[in-house]
Structure formats: structure tokens, C-alpha cells
Amino acid sequence: MITLASFLLWTLPAWQQADADEQYQFLVGLYEKGLYTQVVKEGEAFLRQFPSHARTDLARYRLACALYELNQKAQAAPQFRTLTEKAGFEYLPECWFRLGQCEFEAERNDAAIAAFAKTLASNKDYLKTPARFFSGEAWFRKGEMEKAESEYAEVLKVKGQNEYIRGSQYGLVWCAFRRADYATALQRIGQYLQAYPRDAAAAEMNFLRGEALLELDRPQEALASYRSVSEGAFADAAARGAGFALAALGDPRAAAAQFASVVEKFPDSRFAAEAAMQSGIQRMKAEEYALALQAFTLPAAGDGPELLYWRAQAQAKTGDREEALAALDEALRKQPDDELSGRIHTVRGDVLYDMGRLEEAATAYARSGSDYSIHAAAAASLNAGRWEDAARQASVLLEKFPQSQYRGQAQIVLGEAMLQLKKYPEAEQGFSGALAGTDPALRARAGTRLGWCRFLQDDFAGAAARFGAVVQEFPDAAESEEAAFMLGRAQLAAADVEGDKVASAELRRAAAASWGAYLRKHPRGQWAAETALRLARLETGDAANARLAALIQTYPDSPFVPQALLLLAENLSTAKHYDQAEPRYRELLQRYPDSELVPTAQYGLAWLLHDTDRSHEAVAVLQTLLAKKKAPEPLRVRALELLVFAEEKSGNPDGALEAYQRLAGATTDEEERLRAAQTVVAALKRAGRPDHADALLASVVGSSQNPSVKARALVERTYLRLDQKDVERAEAFAREAQRVAPAEPAVSEAFFFVGEARFERNEDAQAAVLYHVAGTTEGSPVMDRALYKEGFALLRKGDAAAAAAPFETLTLNFRESELYGESLFLLGEARYRAGQYEAAVEPLSRLRSEKPRHEVLPKCLFRLGLAYGQLERWPECRDALSDLVRNFPQFENLNEAELWRGKALAAQGDERGAKLAFERVIAGDKGVLGARARLEMGRLLFGSGQTEEAMREFLFVSVRYAQEEEVAEGLYFAGLCLEKLGDSEQAKRQYREIMQKYPRAAYAASAEQRLQALGS
């Protein structure tokens, strides 16, 4: 048996007999080891034993934290709450924060918000971000989205990464969605998915995107978003949303099949019953009544009165009217609300009528009243937008009560309902019946509505006739004013579709006349301001602007004043009357801050400021535009693009970069993104930040799917590297661009400029390869320049044969290029250097004849003369070089030209002329040309029998010049002269000198032969 004393010893361990400090330290040690269950036991014991000790509050804090870690938040909350009453407690902010989390867990949102507010008021910065996040969560749970958004937004402003960023972005998405700000929700969803593409909430985000798009009447895009959600918690809701998107797209068959798939794939979904009924409703719209009935009889559809109402209609359409009546009776027994009850009675009357049970049908209709009641019901249905019901009820009245005093009104109701259903022929039947009546008011209305029927069927001439008839026949009727207004609209619409320009212009004048007549008769009429606005749009210049200004002054309270202000401002801005346009923009913004035109006006004003070199002001206007939620997405995108330009022009590269990043997240137009990126890159380059510019372009490359855009971004990176003299990286980017989009013109141009960089570094082989790509790519904008530089690089490299090919291509394909003439010369030059003298003559001769005034003509004549000389076509050689010498006496290679001209003259027997030419060379050159001229002079003298004079020239070369070939040649011919003069020994000395000093010279072999012939 356990005694009380032993029980106490068991429940209170031995350490409790030690001092409180030791027990507290033991408690801390347990907490640090994560032994939270033991911490709770020891903490509670400490509080019991030492309620007033100095460490009691700290022990309570450890106890509270342990309970929190054990997820016993309900037990932790009182402990934290007690500690929050301890002013000066060192962990007071932590206690407020944990208390807030406990209150949040218990769904005591007000208490949680108050606790988090205390945390935010403390000096513990590390707690402020989580406190803001959870405060946002609590406000969200209370349904106060603006306050939740404020807290989430503050979390995102904190510099650096933190664990609450994703949750805050997630919360901001839902806040915008709950506030029905679907455009902002779309933007935030895009940002969330871009940041967390593989997040667990990605499917949820795509579902929300679909919902937002559908609310914004963008069903095609909504459908794509819904269909991207194929699994997870939102799969059934997304499948349901896809059904509504298809219905909005006007495809009831597809919508029906989609709703049916919800029932099939998600039988336990909360949307199953709705989906089953919607599947049937869509089948009804598609006139697939048997399939609709199948959907309405699915177990998932249920058996509520609304379902029975629809099932009955399907049964009636499939011919089972008895079952339809039974379903309607069952629906009535379920005591539906009055509105549904009335619809059920109406359908019941329709079914009975179709069965020929006219009295019962009348009784059913009578549930809604007599002919007056049926007329009232039809009018109510019309006013409520239930067009089919209105048409049916009006038809019943006309058939059952042919003499009713409401017949004319019923015909109008029938016409209006059919008009709304776009069944224009049926509408015209109704209105025609009323027009044939005797009531002037109904006849005027019927005539006007007949005009609308014609107008909506694009029969604008017929519409004009109807409206014109009302104006003429019923000038005092209420509808006469509307008819006068619509007469102008019909005439203008007829002008727009008229193929004959003269007839179209006449119709426009008629419209202007009709609207002018309207304004004279109804200067304060319902459509007066709109008429003035439309009339201004037909006018131009000062007349249009004067009318708009008058509209603004005459109808200051009209809803069309903002449009007039905007149109006037845009007219003036287009005409560059900026000083007059700006006040109109600002008037619109000041007077109508809530107008839907405000974003457009802000955008126009921003352009005006940008164009007038006030880009700083443009930035401010655009920031205001973008801060609001009013602007439609396309305009926001354009505004962001303009913001990029304005920030760049105002010298703010960081602002331009930020604007670009926002634009990149808002548009899928890759061309637009690239244009903006190029603008930012220019700003960053000017700011000396090429690395930032390159990083931006790298992001464009990484995110682009369009090969052309990707390639052009790589081209921009190429130019950046060229600016930094990093030719290797520049070439790598250019080659990557070529791989992505080989036919992109910008790529070939980039290759050209990388080639230029290689060329500047004398890397001719690499440059030629790059030039070749630029010069042979179809559509290259630098093809002629690239071909020219390829040939030039190869020529400079010494590969004359290869150089000829690009020059030849250029001369064949680019006769209008400014490089054509020089390329003809360089083609000849390349062929000459390759020893292709005959081929060289052809382009040089073309240049001489086609471009007689070209700046390169002196070089052309020089090279042409030498080519003729190499071919020993001496007359042509003489003519070309004589032309050169005569017309270009300052030519840099004149001595060489004279040398060859002398050789040509000598070959033609003009000894005197040849000597004069050689003498000019000898006088003008002390190098190799002078030596060759003396050799030629010696040959000339030797050939004419002047052996001693010839020998002097040959010996002069061997003694006074240092060029081995020329010296050896001089020695050889001096030897020949000595032989002829009978001094064979001296001749041998000349030959031996050649063999000893110049054994590799061209004349060494000849000298050896002469020695053998002379017996030595």
C-alpha cells in the first residue's frame, strides 16, 4: 500500500528540495534539449512552489513556449497573457507575438490583431515581419481586405529574403480577388507564379486566374487557365469554371460536356449537383433536349424545385408532356419562392397549351392574372431581362386575347424581347403590328424600334429610312429625338460600308446635316452632348476643336465631357499644340478623377511631357497611372513601356530598369520587352554599368521563346562585349545568336562588327570567317560591306586567291553599292597578286570605263598597266601607265609605273622614250626600283650595241645597290658585256662573284653555265 508520504516523494522529485535557481536552470536545460513535455511538468511545479521568485516569470515563459511547441495553444495562451501584464519583462514582445498566434489559432481575430500590434510597437525588429504577416492573416480572416493588403505589402517591403514573402504574395492575390479587383489579382497571380512556378499553390493560382479572367469577360483565356489545373484540391472547381467559360464563349455543347465531366470525375464534389444541372441547361441551349433530360435525371442533380423546373422543360421538348406536368407539379409541392413559382406556372401553361388543353393552360396563365396580368408579367420579364419568358407571355396574350386593349403594348413587348434575342425578323413582325395600330405613341416607338432592327442587321440604309420616317411623321413624339439622333448614326454607318468614295462622302455629309438638325431642334436634348461629340469626330482641325470646346462649355455636367476633353487634348497634341493640349488633359484629370478615361488621359499627358523634354514630369504622371487599378491591362503595359523611355530620357537608369522589370511581368509581347530592354541597356551603358546591362539582356535571352527576339538580345550582348573590348565573349554571343536564329538580319550585322574588332587586332583569318557569315547570310543588311571587308582581310593576310571570291561576289550583286568601284579594283588587285594577270585585267578595265572619276582610279591604272606588262601586252601597258603618269603626277607609286612604262616603250622600239622613263625612276628612287631601272637601261643599251655604256649601268647596280637579286643580275649582265668586249677573265670574275656571294639568286644558274662555257 502506497502511503501519502511516499506518494508525495514520488510526485515531487528530489531536485525540488534544492534552491529555486538550480531548479530553473534544470528547466532551461530541458527546454534547450527540446523535452517540452518534461518542461511543462517542471514549469508547472516551479510555479506552484515558487510563485513569487525572481525567476518565476522566466519559468512561466519557458512553460508557455513549451506548450506552444506541443501545439497546446489553448493552454499556452493564458500563460502568455499573464506575462503580457508584466511591464518590463524582457521577453514581453515575444509574449505578445506568441499570444497573437494563439488567439489567431483560436479564431479570436480581434485579440490576435491587438497582440500583433503590441509586437509591432516593440523594439524587437526580428518579430515585426512575422507579426505583420499574421496580422494580415487575421485581417483577411475578418474579411477586411484593405487592411490585410496593407500588412502583406509591408512584409514585401522588408529588404532581403524571409519566410513570409511567399505567404504575403499569396495573401495579396486573394485580397485582390475578394475585393473583385480582378485585373490586380491577375497581375499578382502572374508575379506569384513567376516567383514560385513549382509551388504547391500553383494549381490554386491558375484556378484563381481563370476565375478572374472569367469575371473580366475574357473567357478564352479563362478556359486555358482552368484547363491547366488537372489535379489537386481545386481540380473540381477548375473543371466547373471551364464549363462556365465555354458557355460564355457561346459553345453550349462543349460547356455541357465539360459540366458532365465534373460529375463523372468528381462525383463527391460540392459542385456535382450544380454541374449536373448546368450540363442539362447547356444542352437545352444547344437544343439537345434528350441529352439535357439525361443530365437532369442524373442522381447527382438532385430533385430540388429548380432542377424539376428545368427537367420539365426538357421533357416537354422531347415530347413527354405528361412527365413534364408531373415534374412541374412536384416542383410546386416543394414550395418554391414566388419568382420560381411564377416561372413554373408559366412553363406549365406552355406545356398545357402545347397539349391543346387550353382551359387548363389559361388557368395556369391565370395564376399570373388576366390579360392585364399577362401583359404585366410580360413587361416584368422584359424589364428583368428574361427575354424568352417575355416573348412567350406576350405571344399568349396576343393569341388568347386578340381584342385586348393591351395588344399594342404586347406587340411592342414581343418586338423588344425578340430584338434582345437577336431574332430580328420576329422582332420586326411585332413592331410592324404595333406600327399598323392607331396609337401614335406606340406607332412612333414601333417605327424607331424597326429602325433599330434594320440597324442591327447592318441594313443601314433601311435603318436611316425608318428613323427618317419617324422624324417626319411624328415630330412631336418622345421617340422623335432618338430617331433624329439614330438617323445620323445610320447614315454614318452606311458611309462606312459604302464602297464608292463619292457616295460615302455624301452619306457623311448627310449624317453631319442630320446631327446639325438635331442640335438645332434639341440643343438640350438627351443625346445633344453625344451628338456634338460624334459630329466633332466627323470634323477636322479647328472646326472639330471648336465644337469640342463648345460641348465642354455648353454641357458641363454631361457624361460625354470627359470624352470631349480627351479627344480635344489628343487632337491638339497630335497637331503639336502642346501648350493648349496640356491644360485639357489636366482639366479632365482634375474634374473627373474617377472617370474610366483617366488612365488614357494620364498616358496622353505623359507622352506630351515626354515629347516636350519634361520626362521627369512624365515619370510622375505614369507612376500615378500605374499606382491605380483603373487602367485596363493593355494600357498599363503601354504605360510601363513609356515609363521605361521616360526614365531613360530623364537620366534615371535605375528607374528605367525597375519599369522594365514591371513591364516584363505584365506583357507576353516579347518584341515589346526587347524594345524596352534595349532602352534600359542604353541607359545603363551611359551610366557606366555594362554588367547590369548584360544581366538584363541575359534575362531577356533566358525568358524569350521567340527565336528572333532571343537572337537580337544576344546581339545586344555582343555589342556590349565589343564595347568592353571582350572580343572572344562577343563572338561567342554572336555565334549563339546564329544558332538560335540564323536568318535574323541583326545576327549577320553582329558578325560583321565582331569581324571589325578582330580586324582591328590584326586577326585577319578570324575576321575573314566572321565577315563571310555577314556577307553570305540572306537578308544581311551589311552584305556588301562584309564581302568587302572579308576580301580586304584575306588580302591583308596574304591569301590573294581567296580574297578574290568575296570581291567578285560584291561586284556581281551590288553594282549600286558605294563599295562597287573600289571592289572592282581590289578584285583586280587580288587576282594580280595571285598571278592571275589575265583575270585581273577584266575588273580593272571595267572600273576604268565605268567609273572614270573614281578616287581609286590611279591605283587601278597602275595595277592595270602592270598586269598588261606581265602579259607582255605592251601597247595596253603603255597606254594605261601613260594615262596614270599624265593625269596623276603625284601618284605614290609613280616610279614603279615609270619603270614599267619604260619597259613597254622599250618593247615597242621607243628607245628615247624608254630612256627618259628609266632616267626618271633612277632620279626618283635610290632603292630597288632605281636598281631595276638601271638594269633595264643597261639591257636597252646592250641591245642597241652600246656595250660599254650598258656595262657601266650593270656594274653601277652591282657596286651601288644592296638587293641580292638585282646585284646578281647586274654582275651577270656585266659579265656578258665583258665577254662581248673580249675580256673573258674579267667576265669570269663577275660570274664567280655571283656563285660565291649570291648562290641562291635567280642568275646563279646562268652564271654557272657561262663559267662552264668559258672553261672554268
Buried (B, 14 or more C-beta within 10 A) or exposed (E): EEEEEEEEEEEEEEEBEEEBEEBBEBBBEBBEEEBBEBBBBBBBBBBEBBEEBEBBBBBBBBBBBBBBBBEBBEBBBEBBBBBBEBEEBEBBBBBBBBBBBBBBBEEBBEBBBBBBEBBBEBEBEEBBBBBBBBBBBBBBBBEBBEBBBBBBBBBBEBEEEBEBBBBBBBBBBBBBBBBEBBBBBBBBBBBBBEEBEEBEBBBBBBBBBBBBBBBBEBBEBBBBBBBBBEEBEBBBBBBBBBBBBBBBBEBBBBBBBBBBBBBEBBEEBEBBBBBBBBBBBBBBBBEBBEBBBBBBBBEBBBBBBBBBBBBBBBBBBBEBBEBBBBBBEBBBEEEBEEEBBBBBBBBBBBBBBBBEBEEBBBBBBEBBEBBEBBBBBBBBBBEEEBBEBBBBBBBBBBEBBEEBEBBBBBBBBBBBBBBBBEBBEBBBBBBBBBBEBEEEEBBBBBBBBBBBBBBEBEBBBBBBBBBBBBBEBBEEBEBBBBBBBBBBBBBBBBBEEBEEEEEBEBBBEBBBEBBEBBBEBBEEBEBBBBBBBBBBBBBEEEEBBEBBBEBBEBBEEBEBBBBBBBBBBBBBBEEEBBEBBBEBBBBBBEEBEEBEBBBBBBBBBBBBBBEBEBBBBBBBBBBBBBEEBBBEBEBBBBBBBBBBBBBBBBEBBBBBBBBBBBBBBBBEBBEBBBBBBBBBBBBBBEBEBBEBBBEBBBBBBEBBEBBBBBBBBBBBBBBBBBEEEBBEBBBBBBBBBBEBBBBBBBBBBBBBBBBBBBBEEEBBEBBBBBBBBBBBBEEBBBBBBBBBBBBBBBBBBEBBEBBBBBBBBBBEEBEEBEBBBBBBBBBBBBBBBBEBBEBBBBBBBBBBEEBEEBEBBBBBBBBBBBBBBBBEBBEBBBBBBBBBBEEBEEBEBBBBBBBBBBBBBBBBEBBEBBBBBBBBBBEEBEEBBBBBBBBBBBBBBBEEEBBEBBBBBBBBBBEEBEBBBBBBBBBBBBBBBBBBEEBBEBBBBBBBBBBEEBEEBEBBEBBBEBBEEBEE
